Every structure is written in structure tokens, then in C-alpha cells.
């Protein structure tokens, strides 16, 4: 009965999305045709060239909304991505890098909470910041478009730039504010509703946030509250939560950090079995975890290289873990000089990891590798 109800809700949401976006498309096309009919060829060509920059500006403002809300809620602002542009805070300083991961090209902000008090409220505000910023941009851009009435070419280009910006921002607002979930990712609106809903759904969301927050604050894997982790796993199965697959990683790292190698391997293999349910852009961390585990803990070069060959570097995957895995494999190959340099490089990169707890555990393992 619950399954049919769930399917019905999904169907209603799908129909609603089609109707909403169909309406927006019709409205935008109608106004666009009306506007372009009186435009000069120079204006049309200029706007065509400006379309992608306008799109990036719209995305940037949406993500800035998340960042501002996060800072307001006393979160640590760590990463800002818009299209091919990426800024990351490393050791309290911001650095620019090119974003080569298409999965994050649509925009991403990472803000890590400090402390666990009022997490539901704070994360709700953080999640709502993006859609609110998009709605504000929509109103400001369209209001400015309506007020500019001059027929001069420069004003005409500016006016229609604002119009395009308002339409794109409205689409982003609806896409992110409307509660929906796809490929394991939830919209901002869906997250806010889950946090405010109460019951099992809200409890599961808070447990996940506590895990992430604790890791960011420096709680290493073996110090995770195993009762809360088990509770999160039980709720994930009960709710059929997409995030449940990632709990295998928490279990694996906890047992690995405790030195329970066989249990750690069991959880790792469970993680690998469900890898198809993980979006491709994130799947690489599974192969990296497996490659390091078999190289460092099991001393199995064949399995380590098998998983390593599946791994592809991607944005947001810590360099420290990549270098540590390479070093562990080099040690098995008796390439000790190369391993030593990579161990030192990995140690220098640990400070840039978002998961500070895992970083502490990794530093300990690198120290062991040095003496091997």
C-alpha cells in the first residue's frame, strides 16, 4: 500500500514539473519572440554571445545565496563552484582552480557547520538560501527590465539581458525549490521539507548531518557513535533512502580505523556491491577507498591495482587520499623512494581535506607507511 502511495506521489510530482516547466517555456518563448521581433541584428547577435555568461551569473547568485545563508548560520564556507570555475579554501586561504568535473559544473557550494546545535534549523536556512537568492534575482532583473524603455541599442541589449537573466533565474528557483529527488540527489526544497517534517525522515537527515559535521570537526572514524550509525542504517532501509549506500563507507572507515580489518573488508565489499546506485561523478571515491584498503591493510597488490585502474581523479576527491593510495601501491612494488615522496606530499595535503576526522586517521596510516 505504501509503495502504491509513493508511486502516486511521484507521478503527481512528475506531472507538476512538466506543467510548470511547460508553462514557463511557453511564457518565455512568447515574450522572447515578441521582444526579438523589434530588435536589431546586432542586439540579437550580442545576446546570443552573452547567453552563457548570463547563465553562469544566474548560477553564481544562486550558489552565493547558499554561501551567505551558510555563513549566517555559522557554517565554515569551504568551496564555491560555478561552471568551469572553482574556488576552494585551503588553510584559511582561497585558491582558484579549474573545475574539470561535469557533475559539479552546474554549481556547488560546500559549507560545513561548526557545532551540532540546532542543526535542523541551520541546515534548513542554508538549503533555502539558494532558491531565495534566485527568486530575488528574478524579481530584481524582471523589474529592471520593465523599467528600461529606451530604444537605444545599448539599452536594448541591457534590457533583454535582464529579461534572459530573470527567466533563467526563475527556472533555477522552481527547479531547486520544488521538492524532488533524482539520481540520489535532492532539491533544496526537498531537503528543507525533510528537515522540518519531523519523525523518521527528519531524524535520518539529522543523523547524516551529525556524521558529516562530526567528521568535519575532527571526529575520526573509530570515534563515531556506533549506535547512531546503526540507527541511521536502520532508518535508511526503512525509508529506502538513497543516501543509505554511503553509510557503508562510514562503517568501513570506522572498522578500518579500529584495526578490525575483516569487518572493514565486509563493509567495503557491501559498498562495492551497491556502487551502481551511486552517481558516476562520486563513484570514484569507492574505487579509491578499495584500492587503498587492499594496498595498505591487505597487502594485496593485484586487488589494489584492479580497483586503482577503475579510479579516475575528480574534483572534490582529496589529493591526500590519492597520494596515499599511490604510495601504498608503490610500497608493494618496492618503489620506496617514489613512495616516500608521495607520503610526504599526502601529509602536506591532509590539511585541505573536508573530512578532518578521516584526515587524522590517514595521517596515522601514513606514519606507519613511513616506517614500513
Secondary structure, DSSP 8 states (H G I E B T S, - for coil): -HHHHHHHHHHHHHHHHHHHHHHHHHHHHHHHHHHHTT--HHHHHHHHHHHHHHHHHHHHHHHHHHHHHHHHTTEEEEEEEETTEEEEEETTEEEEEE---GGGTT-EEEEEESSSTTHHHHHHHHHHHHHHHHHHHHHHHHHHHHH----SHHHHHHHHHHHHHHHHHHHHHHHHHS--EETTEE-HHHHHHHHHH-HHHHHHHHHHHHHHHHHHHT--GGGS-HHHHHHHHHHHHHHT-GGGGGHHHHHHHHHHHHT-HHHHHHHHHHHHHTGGGS-HHHHHHHHHHHHHHHHHTS--HHHHHHHHTT----TTS-HHHHHHHHHHHHHHTT-HHHHHHHHHHHHHHGGG-S-HHHHHHHHHHHHHHHH-
